[in-house]
Amino acid sequence: MPLPEMTARGELPPGVHHASLDEVAERFGGESAERRRCTATLRKIYDLATTTGQLDRLVLFGSYLTDKPSPNDVDLILIMTPGFEPEDAPEGCRILFDPARAQAEVGASVFWITEVNIIGMTPSEFIWGWQLTRENTLRGIVEIAR
C-alpha cells in the first residue's frame, strides 16, 4: 500500500505507515539538496544497522516525513533484537548506538532500544507513541519494511 497523501499541515496523517526504504526515498528524498543529504544519511544508517544482523525494526519520524523543503535531519528509532549489545556490533556500526556521536558525525537523531527494554509495552505500543509531536498532536510515522 503506498504512503498516504500529506495533510493540510504538510505531514503524513496519523498512523504507523509501512513502506520500503526505496518508497520513502522516492517520496521524501529528492526535491532539495537538504532532502538528498537526509536521504543519503538514512540509507547509510539503514546499511549500518542491518550490518549488525540484529535490526528488527526501523521507524522514521520528524521533519524528514513532512513537506518542508529543508528538513532538520533524519529522526529514527532502531529496534534491535533481544540480547543486542552495541559493543558486540561491528566497530563501524557502533556510532549508531551513541546518540551524541550519531548526531555529530552522521547528522541524524538516532534512538535505539531492544524489545526487552520496552517495559510494560508491546513494540507496537512503543512505536505508536512516537506519533506524538511537541505540540501534543498526532502525526504519521513510517516503519521501514524489511
Secondary structure, DSSP 8 states (H G I E B T S, - for coil): -------TTSB--SEEEEE-HHHHHHHHSSSSHHHHHHHHHHHHHHHHHHHTT-EEEEEEESGGGBS-SS-S-EEEEEEE-TT--GGGS-GGGGGGGSHHHIIIII-EEEEEEEGGG-TTS-HHHHHHGGGB-TTS-B-EEEEE--
